[in-house]
């Protein structure tokens, strides 16, 4: 009797062990299957981001190839995209890494929209100017233009010159800096150590601009889309602009190096992340750049 009970208990124990083993095996196989599917999905998403970046690089190549003298901003943006592609190729395939590259792609897409629009506008203006100058030369050679037609042509040329008589900022660079009590300024990439943001650029020589007091508006946007510094608003017709500081200087028809400093909001430390720096001539964006604080 006791042997029978012992045999029955052993069978029950073996049955339970078998069920647990089969359950564990099923769970393990199911977990492996899900993991493999997730890895496959991430790999496909990574390839999609790679394809988007490659397509963006191709658009830049086409835009650069249309100009005899390549637009510096387009070339720099194209190089940034290639760097991102190279980095993505060797990056880990995980959600965190893929999200980071998707965010960078979105940022580069916005930048590309602005740069390509500016490039198209420049092409149209150059084409219009060339056409206007050719038309004027032919009309002067033939000397058959009527007075009212000549007046219209001169007005069109005056508009072109007026549009060209605008100061621009080139070689725009910005970074966090440590400001010593002695006045010495030390660049830093650390958000926690940065006392201010230094924005430097070159006001490009333009003979069409009259010498004298001039000003450009600087806008610094932190990783949370806050405008740092003064964050005051100025109105240009129907367009309003929020700026961080105004760069005022005396222009003497020559290249001029400018550096301005922007502080954080209140007494708060600077945020870690990507900062965008824009320079405006009144309502017109004339230069843009970005940097990162760690």
ABEGO torsion letter per residue (X at the ends): XAAAAAAAAAAAAAAAAAAAAAAAAAAAAAAAAAAAAAAAAAAAAAAAAAAAAAAAAAAAAAAAAABABBBAAAAAAAAAAAAAAAAAAABBBBAAAAAAAAAAAAAAAAAAAAAAAAAAAAAAAAAAAAAAAAAAAAAAAAGABBAAAAAAAAAAAAAAAAAABBBBBBGBBBBBBBBBAAGBBBBBABAAABABBBBBBBBBBBAABBBEBBBBBBBBBBAAGBBBEAGBBBBBEABBBBBABBBBBBBAGBBBBBBBBBBBBEABBBBBEBBBBBBBBEABBABBBBBBBX
